[in-house]
Amino acid sequence: METIESILETARQRAKEMGLPYKGALLPIEAYRVLQESAQAQLVDVRSRAELDWVGRIPGATEIELRTYPGMQPNPDFLGQLIQQVDKELPVLFICRSGARSSQAAAIATEADFSACYNILEGFEGDKDERGHRGGASGWKAAGLPWDQS
């Protein structure tokens, strides 16, 4: 079984290959392992309140909207809220619906001197299928990882 260190090293290599400005890019199952086995790792879900309410939440995640619903306007206090709620010296794993906003969030946090930012590729619902729908073959939910709908 892979160690947390080897998972994070793979994530760092992946980010380097993809030309990403932050520490690493994790697949959902890798992110879950890191969160389970490292008491220091922090999960930040940057989806909108509407997405959290309608699609589902990840237990234990810190929820800070990067963009607000409706209209998906940028949250002007995203960084302020992040600094208040998350330890910038510890690893931070970002997730959104598909991996795009969480990639932005990881870049913003890295620029603000957060030491170890990781994006969760595929996000909560994964890529769109051939019909343009999400939630099928990839992402946190499709991997069977913990989530709930309140």
PLY file of the C-alpha trace (Angstrom):
ply
format ascii 1.0
element vertex 150
property float x
property float y
property float z
element edge 149
property int vertex1
property int vertex2
end_header
0.00 0.00 0.00
1.27 3.45 -0.91
2.45 5.72 1.89
1.15 9.26 2.34
4.62 10.53 1.39
4.56 8.60 -1.90
1.01 9.81 -2.67
2.07 13.42 -2.07
5.21 12.94 -4.16
3.07 11.61 -7.03
0.78 14.65 -6.61
3.79 17.00 -6.72
5.11 15.32 -9.89
1.65 15.51 -11.48
1.42 19.25 -10.71
4.88 19.84 -12.14
4.00 17.94 -15.34
0.76 19.91 -15.65
2.57 23.22 -15.07
0.47 24.08 -12.01
1.51 26.93 -9.69
0.78 25.05 -6.46
2.27 22.07 -4.62
0.27 19.15 -6.02
-2.72 17.61 -7.77
-4.46 14.63 -6.16
-7.03 12.17 -7.46
-10.07 11.89 -5.15
-9.03 8.52 -3.68
-5.52 9.86 -3.02
-6.93 12.95 -1.31
-9.16 10.78 0.88
-6.17 8.66 1.95
-4.19 11.79 2.84
-7.12 13.17 4.85
-7.64 9.85 6.65
-4.01 9.24 7.51
-2.68 12.74 8.17
-4.17 14.60 11.13
-2.63 17.79 9.71
-4.28 17.76 6.26
-7.20 20.17 5.87
-10.01 19.91 3.30
-11.53 23.11 1.91
-14.65 22.83 -0.27
-14.96 25.97 -2.41
-18.33 25.17 -4.02
-21.24 27.60 -3.65
-23.78 27.26 -0.82
-26.36 26.19 -3.41
-24.13 23.35 -4.64
-23.48 22.20 -1.08
-27.20 22.27 -0.24
-28.46 20.66 -3.46
-25.68 18.24 -4.41
-24.13 17.20 -1.11
-21.39 17.90 1.41
-18.17 16.22 2.50
-18.22 15.64 6.26
-15.53 17.61 8.07
-14.72 19.93 5.16
-14.26 23.64 5.74
-16.72 25.34 3.38
-15.61 28.66 1.86
-17.26 29.79 -1.37
-14.86 30.91 -4.09
-17.82 32.12 -6.16
-21.33 32.84 -4.90
-24.69 31.73 -6.26
-26.54 33.03 -8.20
-24.35 34.60 -10.82
-21.14 32.93 -9.64
-19.60 36.26 -8.65
-16.19 36.02 -6.96
-16.36 36.00 -3.15
-14.43 39.19 -2.28
-13.54 37.79 1.15
-12.40 34.32 0.04
-8.80 34.85 1.10
-9.78 36.54 4.37
-12.08 33.65 5.28
-9.41 31.12 4.29
-6.79 32.83 6.47
-9.22 32.87 9.42
-10.34 29.24 9.12
-7.31 27.30 7.83
-3.75 26.91 9.12
-1.49 28.16 6.32
1.48 26.10 7.60
-0.35 22.77 7.15
-1.37 20.97 3.93
-4.61 22.28 2.41
-6.60 20.19 -0.09
-9.10 22.12 -2.21
-12.18 20.62 -3.89
-15.01 22.04 -6.02
-17.48 20.51 -8.49
-15.03 19.60 -11.26
-11.55 20.68 -10.14
-11.46 24.07 -11.92
-12.42 26.47 -9.09
-10.40 24.44 -6.59
-7.38 24.82 -8.89
-7.95 28.61 -8.78
-8.31 28.49 -4.99
-5.06 26.51 -4.62
-3.26 29.09 -6.77
-4.70 32.01 -4.75
-3.70 30.36 -1.46
-0.21 29.54 -2.74
0.25 33.17 -3.76
-0.81 34.18 -0.22
2.02 32.04 1.26
0.05 28.95 2.23
2.84 26.38 2.37
1.29 23.25 0.81
-1.77 23.61 -1.44
-3.20 20.67 -3.37
-6.06 20.55 -5.85
-8.37 17.53 -5.95
-8.66 16.67 -9.63
-12.12 15.70 -10.94
-13.74 17.49 -7.97
-16.88 16.34 -6.20
-18.92 15.43 -9.29
-16.29 14.78 -11.94
-16.22 15.56 -15.60
-19.30 15.88 -17.81
-20.39 12.74 -19.64
-21.34 12.56 -23.31
-24.80 14.01 -22.46
-23.26 16.95 -20.59
-24.18 15.60 -17.15
-21.88 15.32 -14.13
-21.70 12.73 -11.40
-21.05 9.60 -13.42
-17.65 8.06 -13.89
-15.25 10.37 -12.03
-14.98 12.58 -8.98
-15.35 12.20 -5.21
-18.94 10.86 -5.34
-18.23 8.36 -8.15
-15.23 7.04 -6.20
-17.63 6.11 -3.39
-15.98 8.44 -0.87
-17.94 9.81 2.11
-20.50 12.54 1.51
-23.95 13.39 2.75
-26.97 15.35 1.73
-28.58 17.42 4.45
0 1
1 2
2 3
3 4
4 5
5 6
6 7
7 8
8 9
9 10
10 11
11 12
12 13
13 14
14 15
15 16
16 17
17 18
18 19
19 20
20 21
21 22
22 23
23 24
24 25
25 26
26 27
27 28
28 29
29 30
30 31
31 32
32 33
33 34
34 35
35 36
36 37
37 38
38 39
39 40
40 41
41 42
42 43
43 44
44 45
45 46
46 47
47 48
48 49
49 50
50 51
51 52
52 53
53 54
54 55
55 56
56 57
57 58
58 59
59 60
60 61
61 62
62 63
63 64
64 65
65 66
66 67
67 68
68 69
69 70
70 71
71 72
72 73
73 74
74 75
75 76
76 77
77 78
78 79
79 80
80 81
81 82
82 83
83 84
84 85
85 86
86 87
87 88
88 89
89 90
90 91
91 92
92 93
93 94
94 95
95 96
96 97
97 98
98 99
99 100
100 101
101 102
102 103
103 104
104 105
105 106
106 107
107 108
108 109
109 110
110 111
111 112
112 113
113 114
114 115
115 116
116 117
117 118
118 119
119 120
120 121
121 122
122 123
123 124
124 125
125 126
126 127
127 128
128 129
129 130
130 131
131 132
132 133
133 134
134 135
135 136
136 137
137 138
138 139
139 140
140 141
141 142
142 143
143 144
144 145
145 146
146 147
147 148
148 149
